[in-house]
């Protein structure tokens, strides 16, 4: 009898233990992120030992050592913080996308958002000169606006024909091809100099970050967080399939449409200033599932942190291998992403994710 | 009387195709009702209409009011679940509307208790996608019971279960009904299981109701022939006193031979 009771106690402790394990995973990821951000601040063309970085951080932007303060607070910090914000946006958007589309291949770009942002940027780079607004405003605004246009188109299709995963994906593919093709048309018509600028924008690089872009993207991320958090149980229920979710009283289409809007906002916040950065939104959710399963209370924050870890890590790596000409982070994530994806696929054993 | 589940001239149609029309029946609470009928006769549509997920004509009331999602546990026909959630996490989702950032000890205890009564407590931390279809059905049923529904609608909830688990599920449902006075309606194909465990029966035929009430009043050899097209007897077991339906054969001439092209 005692043995039987012990066995039950053991089983009942499992859930709390799993929760603690997940919290630990989250805490460790946050520590890794902080470490990588510090490392990112120490790397750059002019070098700077960790000691000086810490001193400069404590002294603040108005510190006495003007050179350190300028390099740290005006040049490197916006890039590092932008890495955090963009990575978190893409990680969150990726996990939500994979959940609402019930598809492990989905990413923030599945529904044509990156193609639209690319078109918006290309449009602004080509014709923005005619406006009396500086380039560094027009390009992100245009990219942001086009992302929302793409979102509106897919949303319209989803409202007319029902927000099932199939409809969303098909609508997204159509929108994606549309924007890609008119962007190609712009590239075809562009002069060599303009073409170069467009191509450079498409690479996705944190070098474009400024405190302005950090504030705008950060504000959008903070604005989205409460809405993301509010739907975390609903998204977990959605994992049981539409039929089960509906029968549990969940308004499946509403959750899907709301989440879709959040993904569009987060993606626009991520790509409008720094250009398209692939793979983060695809891989972060997979890594996060390996650590925390699919209870979205844990998975959402973890996916955001892991997205940030991947992006800041890629930035550090890009600076390490060629300190003089920093390799755009979008290229690093794309190249490094493939082995990571393979690792994730191979580590999904017969029983899959949950620990 | 307004207690229990009442169907008043209920009809369901998809576009121009009429699935059900003029269904009239009423069932008092505290019973298990078996919903039987041939494939495609509208059992699932009827349950979907009761659950409020399909639009319907006529009126369906439960205890005098429309069916309320808070009092309802509805389990649709099974489809394989691929999520990487543990069995316990899936059961907890039965109360997803009330869950906060921290899952309370009460809910956790209730979830473990229900898994224990199904005899699958040892599966609690296994991932749901690694379970067999039958085990998943048990987990989903446990999830619906965690909602403590006053009205439980089960669409072929026992279809993938072995004999022992079928009996266990009905024993659990019986205990639940007796303890809470809830009404359970279960769509089921096995007439013997329905005869043995259901207090009442609702027999559908293509497009409408063929009869409702006590099993031996509704199911007769003539009814089986006209609704299912099978020859069968309806007997009373001399050992247990329950009704059994030994099936004989499909009605003569109703099966065309398979032609293989040369």
Interface residues (C-beta under 8 A of the other chain):
Chain A: X8 X11 X12 X14 X15 X18 X233 X234 X236 X237 X239 X240 X241 X243 X244 X246 X247 X248 X249 X250 X289 X293 X294 X295 X297 X350 X351 X352 X353 X354
Chain B: X51 X53 X69 X70 X72 X74 X75 X76 X77 X79 X81 X83 X84 X85 X86 X88 X89 X90 X93 X94 X96 X97 X99 X101 X103 X108 X112 X116 X121 X122 X124 X125 X127 X129 X130 X140 X143 X147
